[in-house]
């Protein structure tokens, strides 16, 4: 992730809760696994010990990533959204100009993106293409298979 990470208050609370769990219960479980593996003899030939140490590295990387995301987070409130143009937390209804399919997405931060829930990241190709557009504009979105044109039908909070 780069720059500022815009999140809702609820998402920031979830991230902080997850970090707390990783730092307490998660670290304790890893330490227990390393201790148990250490008791099984020679560490040079102990695959269980190697696996526990690798799991510890992955666990610590998760903690570092989460800490960085929290440190760069800025809370965005739904009532402060300007619906005159597409911005983060807006719900945007768009129509694919080529096939006339209409979908509604909410633009969110990278950490909150969930396509099944209709939430796309502002850093995704579609998100980037829609930012700053107003109702009636046509956004050109660069996709792997070429440029896709989307018409902005509505913007809501």
QUIPE-V971794 format. One line per field, one symbol per residue. burial: + if it has 24 or more other C-alpha atoms within 12 Angstrom, else -. A space follows every 10 residues. Layout:
burial=???
//
This chain:
burial=----++++-- ++--+---+- -++---+--+ +--+------ --------+- -++--+--+- --+--++-++ --+-++---- ----++++++ +++++----- --++++++++ +++-----++ +++--+++++ +++++-++++ +------+++ +++++++
//
